[in-house]
Amino acid sequence: MDYDDYGSDAVELAVDLANADRADDGWASAFCAAHHEWFTEGTGLELSRKHAKAAGTTADLVREVALASSRVEVVERLNALLALASPRPYATDHDGTLHLHYAAPEAGALEQLTTTVAMGLSQVVVQHGWERLGVCAAEGCGNVYLDTSRNASRRYCSSTCSSRSTVAAYRARKKS
C-alpha cells in the first residue's frame, strides 16, 4: 500500500492512541511526551484531567472507526471524530521535506493531538478504504491496527498475535 508519509505516520499516531494503556491518570500526558515529535516545539504536554478525558474520547472514536462493519458506520464514526478536530493546515519544511501539518502551531497539545489523529485517520480511510483499519482477531488482544498488506488480508496487530493464534488453533486441532 502506497500512501504519503505524513498521513501514514499520523494514522500510526491514531492507532497508538487507540491502543494506549489508560489505566493511570497521567496516561495522556505520558502519551503526549512519548510522541513529542508530533507537537509544535514549546507546546506544554501536560494534560489536565479534563483534557485527558477528551483525549480518551478521541481514542475511543478511533477504535469505533476500526470496529465499524459497514461504510455507513465508518462515515458516521469518522465524522464524529472529525467534529472534534480544529484543522488549520499549514505547509512546513522543518524536517527538510515540504509537508502539511493539520493543527495550528499555536494550538494546545489536546487540539494538536485530536486534529492530527482525526485528519490522518480520515485521510487514510478515504484514500485507501475503511477496510484497512481493523481490530486484532487474537483472543484477548483487541489492539487496533492499520493493514498495509498488498491484498488487505491482515487479521492480527502483530506477528506475535498471529503466531499465538496459529499455535492455539494447531493445539486445538491436535486435541480433538
C-alpha positions as CSV (number, residue, x, y, z in Angstrom):
1,M,0.0,0.0,0.0
2,D,1.5,3.3,-1.0
3,Y,0.4,6.4,0.8
4,D,2.1,9.7,1.9
5,D,4.4,9.5,4.8
6,Y,2.9,12.2,7.0
7,G,-0.6,10.9,6.6
8,S,0.6,7.3,7.3
9,D,2.6,8.5,10.3
10,A,-0.5,10.4,11.6
11,V,-2.6,7.3,11.2
12,E,0.0,5.4,13.2
13,L,-0.3,8.0,15.9
14,A,-4.1,7.4,15.8
15,V,-3.5,3.6,16.2
16,D,-1.1,4.2,19.1
17,L,-3.7,6.4,20.8
18,A,-6.4,3.9,20.4
19,N,-4.1,1.2,21.9
20,A,-2.8,3.4,24.7
21,D,-3.0,2.0,28.2
22,R,-5.3,4.4,30.0
23,A,-5.2,2.7,33.5
24,D,-3.1,5.5,35.0
25,D,-4.4,9.1,35.5
26,G,-1.4,10.5,33.8
27,W,-1.7,8.4,30.7
28,A,-2.5,11.2,28.3
29,S,0.5,13.4,29.4
30,A,2.7,10.3,29.2
31,F,1.4,9.6,25.7
32,C,2.0,13.1,24.5
33,A,5.5,13.1,26.0
34,A,6.2,9.7,24.2
35,H,5.0,11.2,20.9
36,H,6.5,14.7,21.5
37,E,7.7,14.9,17.8
38,W,4.0,15.5,16.8
39,F,3.7,18.7,18.8
40,T,5.0,22.2,18.0
41,E,8.2,23.0,19.9
42,G,7.3,24.6,23.1
43,T,3.8,23.1,23.4
44,G,3.0,22.1,27.0
45,L,2.4,18.3,27.0
46,E,0.9,18.0,30.5
47,L,-2.8,17.5,30.1
48,S,-5.4,18.3,32.7
49,R,-7.8,15.6,33.8
50,K,-10.5,17.2,31.6
51,H,-8.1,17.2,28.6
52,A,-7.1,13.6,29.3
53,K,-10.8,12.6,29.3
54,A,-11.1,14.3,25.9
55,A,-8.0,12.5,24.6
56,G,-9.7,9.3,25.7
57,T,-12.8,10.2,23.7
58,T,-10.6,10.7,20.7
59,A,-9.0,7.3,21.3
60,D,-12.4,5.6,21.7
61,L,-13.6,7.2,18.4
62,V,-10.5,5.8,16.6
63,R,-11.4,2.4,17.9
64,E,-15.0,2.8,16.9
65,V,-13.9,3.6,13.3
66,A,-11.8,0.4,13.3
67,L,-14.7,-1.6,14.7
68,A,-17.2,-0.4,12.1
69,S,-18.7,-3.1,9.9
70,S,-20.2,-1.0,7.2
71,R,-19.4,2.1,5.2
72,V,-22.4,3.9,6.8
73,E,-20.9,3.2,10.3
74,V,-17.5,4.3,9.2
75,V,-18.8,7.6,7.8
76,E,-20.8,8.3,11.0
77,R,-17.9,7.5,13.3
78,L,-15.3,9.2,11.2
79,N,-17.5,12.3,11.1
80,A,-17.9,12.2,14.9
81,L,-14.1,12.1,15.2
82,L,-13.6,14.9,12.7
83,A,-16.1,17.1,14.6
84,L,-13.6,17.1,17.5
85,A,-10.9,18.4,15.2
86,S,-10.0,22.1,14.6
87,P,-8.0,21.8,11.4
88,R,-5.8,24.7,10.3
89,P,-3.4,23.1,7.9
90,Y,-0.2,24.8,7.0
91,A,2.9,23.8,5.0
92,T,6.2,23.4,6.7
93,D,9.7,22.1,5.9
94,H,11.0,21.9,9.4
95,D,12.5,18.5,8.8
96,G,13.8,19.2,5.3
97,T,10.8,17.9,3.5
98,L,7.8,20.0,2.5
99,H,4.6,18.6,4.0
100,L,1.4,19.7,5.7
101,H,0.6,19.9,9.4
102,Y,-3.0,19.7,10.3
103,A,-3.3,21.8,13.5
104,A,-2.3,25.4,14.1
105,P,1.2,25.6,15.6
106,E,0.0,27.7,18.5
107,A,-2.8,25.2,19.4
108,G,-2.6,23.3,22.7
109,A,-1.5,19.7,23.0
110,L,-5.0,18.3,23.0
111,E,-6.0,20.2,19.9
112,Q,-2.9,19.3,18.1
113,L,-3.3,15.6,19.1
114,T,-7.0,15.4,18.2
115,T,-6.7,17.2,14.9
116,T,-3.7,15.3,13.8
117,V,-5.3,12.0,14.7
118,A,-8.6,12.8,13.1
119,M,-7.1,14.2,9.9
120,G,-4.5,11.4,9.5
121,L,-7.1,8.7,10.1
122,S,-9.6,10.2,7.8
123,Q,-7.1,10.7,5.0
124,V,-6.0,7.1,5.0
125,V,-9.6,5.8,5.3
126,V,-10.8,8.0,2.5
127,Q,-7.9,7.3,0.2
128,H,-7.3,3.6,0.9
129,G,-10.6,2.3,2.2
130,W,-12.1,1.7,5.7
131,E,-11.3,-2.0,5.5
132,R,-7.6,-1.0,6.0
133,L,-8.4,-0.5,9.7
134,G,-9.1,-3.4,12.0
135,V,-9.1,-4.8,15.4
136,C,-6.8,-7.8,16.2
137,A,-8.5,-11.1,15.9
138,A,-6.3,-12.8,18.5
139,E,-8.2,-13.9,21.6
140,G,-7.7,-11.4,24.4
141,C,-5.9,-8.7,22.3
142,G,-8.2,-6.2,20.8
143,N,-5.5,-3.8,19.5
144,V,-6.3,-1.5,16.6
145,Y,-4.1,-1.9,13.5
146,L,-3.6,-0.5,10.1
147,D,-3.4,-3.1,7.3
148,T,-0.7,-2.2,4.9
149,S,-0.6,-5.6,3.2
150,R,-1.0,-5.7,-0.6
151,N,-4.3,-7.6,-0.5
152,A,-5.8,-6.1,2.7
153,S,-5.9,-9.5,4.4
154,R,-4.4,-8.7,7.7
155,R,-6.2,-10.0,10.8
156,Y,-3.7,-9.5,13.6
157,C,-2.0,-6.5,15.1
158,S,1.4,-8.2,15.2
159,S,3.3,-11.3,14.2
160,T,3.2,-12.2,18.0
161,C,-0.6,-12.4,18.0
162,S,-0.7,-14.2,14.7
163,S,1.7,-16.8,15.9
164,R,-0.1,-17.2,19.2
165,S,-3.4,-17.8,17.4
166,T,-1.8,-20.2,14.9
167,V,-0.3,-22.3,17.7
168,A,-3.6,-22.2,19.7
169,A,-5.5,-23.4,16.6
170,Y,-2.9,-26.2,16.0
171,R,-3.1,-27.4,19.6
172,A,-6.9,-27.3,19.5
173,R,-6.9,-29.5,16.3
174,K,-4.4,-31.9,17.9
175,K,-6.7,-32.3,21.0
176,S,-9.7,-33.2,19.0
